[in-house]
């Protein structure tokens, strides 16, 4: 996938702030510190495009990144940071529900989990939310350089079982350090857009 341009167009909290031009979206979500910003930067071949929050769990905006002026990456706020208050968790839930409810431009959600660990209760909850709202889900298993390739299938099996994934739902190992899995993730992104009737330029 050739990235010709990438820009952040808006950071939204309320529905009135979402884009209204009908450009298709792929959203990415995961626990705080799962490596979501690094994964986005790796996919776009940019170092500091998606910035890492200095205070994990505090980012409460939905960031829309316009890629090649054709489609959006939507960076959803992270979850599961232990030190945030109950009221902060409630704010997160409200922001997420507003976005996920009836978002026609949203083609799929990529759920990021750490390949080294069994998905947490929050990860399971997020997966169940994705399915409840009727979206396709692809799991990206981040930090794949932290284990050997020979261990991939063992860890993928654990992820699949814990999340209770459907047979056709994929788990793609991704390493921001070694660039492992970048092409596989892009292929799946293009497939999801195509499935929803959008043609994305790939070269």
C-alpha positions in Angstrom: 0.0 0.0 0.0 1.5 3.3 -1.1 0.8 6.1 1.4 0.7 9.4 -0.6 -0.7 11.6 2.2 -1.9 11.3 5.8 -3.3 14.1 8.0 -5.3 14.4 11.2 -8.5 16.2 10.3 -10.2 16.3 13.6 -10.4 15.1 17.2 -14.0 14.5 18.2 -15.9 13.9 21.4 -19.5 14.6 20.2 -21.3 13.3 17.2 -21.6 16.8 15.8 -17.8 16.8 15.4 -17.6 13.6 13.2 -16.8 13.9 9.5 -20.0 14.2 7.4 -18.5 13.7 3.9 -19.2 9.9 3.7 -15.6 8.9 3.5 -15.2 5.2 4.7 -13.6 4.4 8.0 -11.6 1.7 9.7 -11.3 2.1 13.5 -8.6 0.9 15.7 -9.0 0.2 19.4 -7.2 -1.5 22.3 -6.0 -1.2 25.8 -3.8 1.7 26.9 -0.2 0.8 26.2 -1.0 -2.0 23.7 0.9 -0.2 21.1 -1.9 1.3 19.0 -0.2 4.6 18.1 3.0 2.7 17.2 1.0 0.3 15.1 -0.7 3.2 13.2 2.7 4.8 12.6 4.1 1.6 11.3 1.2 1.0 8.9 1.6 4.6 7.6 5.5 4.4 7.6 5.5 7.5 9.8 7.4 7.9 13.0 5.4 10.4 15.1 2.1 10.7 13.2 -0.1 9.1 15.8 1.2 10.5 19.1 1.5 8.5 22.3 -0.4 10.0 25.2 1.9 11.2 28.0 -0.8 10.2 30.5 -2.1 6.7 29.7 -5.9 6.3 29.9 -6.5 10.1 29.8 -7.0 10.5 26.0 -10.8 10.9 25.5 -11.0 12.0 21.9 -11.7 10.1 18.7 -9.0 11.0 16.2 -9.7 10.9 12.5 -6.7 10.4 10.2 -7.4 11.0 6.5 -5.2 8.7 4.4 -4.6 9.4 0.7 -7.7 11.6 0.8 -9.6 8.4 0.3 -10.3 6.8 3.7 -10.0 7.4 7.4 -8.1 5.6 10.1 -10.1 6.3 13.3 -8.0 6.1 16.5 -10.4 5.3 19.3 -9.5 6.1 22.9 -7.7 3.4 24.8 -9.2 1.5 27.7 -8.3 -0.6 30.7 -5.8 1.8 32.5 -6.1 0.9 36.1 -5.6 4.3 37.7 -8.4 6.2 36.0 -11.5 7.0 38.0 -15.0 5.5 37.6 -16.2 8.8 36.1 -13.4 8.7 33.5 -14.5 5.2 32.6 -18.0 6.3 32.2 -16.9 9.2 29.9 -15.0 6.7 27.8 -18.0 4.5 27.5 -20.3 7.3 26.5 -17.8 8.5 23.8 -17.4 5.0 22.4 -21.1 4.3 22.4 -21.9 7.5 20.5 -19.4 6.6 17.8 -20.3 2.9 17.5 -24.0 3.5 17.3 -25.2 3.6 13.7 -21.9 4.8 12.2 -22.6 4.0 8.5 -19.1 4.9 7.3 -17.5 2.5 9.6 -16.5 -0.7 7.7 -14.7 -2.6 10.4 -12.9 -2.4 13.7 -9.4 -3.7 14.3 -9.0 -4.8 17.9 -5.4 -4.6 19.2 -4.2 -7.1 21.8 -0.8 -7.9 23.1 0.3 -11.2 21.6 2.2 -12.2 24.7 -0.7 -12.2 27.0 -4.2 -13.7 27.2 -6.8 -11.0 26.4 -8.1 -9.2 29.4 -11.7 -8.8 30.6 -11.7 -5.4 29.0 -10.5 -6.9 25.7 -13.3 -9.4 25.8 -15.8 -6.6 26.6 -14.6 -4.5 23.7 -14.9 -7.5 21.3 -18.4 -8.1 22.5 -19.2 -4.4 22.0 -17.9 -4.6 18.4 -20.1 -7.6 17.7 -23.1 -6.1 19.5 -23.0 -3.0 17.3 -22.8 -5.2 14.2 -19.3 -4.5 12.9 -16.7 -6.8 11.4 -13.7 -7.4 13.7 -10.1 -8.1 12.9 -7.6 -8.8 15.8 -4.1 -7.3 15.5 -1.7 -9.1 17.9 0.9 -6.4 18.6 4.5 -6.7 19.8 5.0 -9.8 17.8 8.8 -9.3 17.9 8.6 -10.1 21.7 8.0 -13.8 20.9 9.5 -16.2 18.4 7.6 -17.1 15.2 7.4 -20.6 16.4 5.2 -19.5 19.2 2.8 -17.5 17.1 0.1 -20.2 16.6 0.1 -21.1 20.3 -0.5 -17.5 21.3 -3.0 -16.9 18.5 -5.0 -20.0 19.7 -5.1 -18.5 23.2 -6.4 -15.2 21.8 -9.0 -16.9 19.7 -10.3 -19.0 22.5 -10.4 -16.2 25.1 -12.2 -13.8 22.7 -14.4 -16.6 21.4 -13.7 -15.4 17.8 -15.8 -16.6 14.9 -14.0 -19.0 12.5 -13.7 -16.3 9.7 -12.3 -13.6 12.0 -8.6 -13.2 11.7 -5.7 -12.6 14.1 -2.7 -10.9 12.5 0.6 -10.7 14.4 2.2 -7.2 14.0 5.6 -5.9 15.0 6.3 -2.2 14.9 10.0 -3.0 15.4 10.5 -5.6 12.6 7.5 -4.5 10.4 6.2 -8.1 10.6 2.6 -8.3 9.5 2.3 -4.9 7.9 1.3 -6.2 4.4 -1.2 -8.7 6.0 -2.9 -5.9 7.9 -3.1 -3.7 4.8 -4.6 -6.6 2.8 -7.3 -7.0 5.4 -8.0 -3.2 5.5 -8.4 -3.2 1.7 -10.6 -6.3 1.9 -12.9 -4.7 4.4 -13.3 -1.6 2.4 -14.0 -3.7 -0.7 -16.6 -5.8 1.1 -18.5 -2.6 1.9 -18.4 -1.3 -1.7 -15.5 1.1 -1.5 -12.6 1.0 -4.0 -9.3 2.0 -2.5 -6.3 2.9 -4.6 -3.4 0.5 -3.6 -0.5 1.8 -5.7 
